[in-house]
């Protein structure tokens, strides 16, 4: 892969990761609830989900999912339900202190945080379709495919973990200003609405739309 092509992909990855979405909301929620750096565990889980998406596209399963209305709808609605559930749960947290880093009794386990991050990315077929449209543009079919996919995967994951760390850290810093119950309730409701908004966007999404 040429340096120019790799740099173009790096810029594309930055734009994709920075754009608000379910991953960003999950990272901010984790930052509020667990603080920094523990909140990064959710971002690590997201990278496992991202890796699965890349593997699915790389071995051609992504094309099969995109081409099969039933498979796509099953995965899509699974993602919609999961994101909506996260949103309702966050909204119902209200003014409870589970959103703050000093609420140790209600802190999530590391495994639960990794799983949550993984499911947010893995249950999004929109990401699969998007990668099907983007990744092939940076692949030279005349060269070995595996090394190229490894470079692209490492680049995408590296960029995403940095961006998600930024979202996590930002939320953790803002948590210091949300000690009052009414401020915390507002934060939980905003994050809950963002999760539900991500679910709605996924629900109305259509390939090629």
Secondary structure, DSSP 8 states (H G I E B T S, - for coil): --HHHHHHHHHHHHHHHHS-SHHHHHHHHHHHHH-TTTTHHHHHHHHHHHHHHHHHHHTTHHHHHHH-HHHHHHHHHHHHHHHHHHHHHHHHTTT-GGGSTT-GGG---HHHHHHHHHHHHHT-HHHHHHHHHHGGGG--TTS-HHHHHHHHHHHHHHHHHHHHHHHHHHHHHHHTT--SHHHHHHHHHHHHHHHHHHHHHHHH--TT-
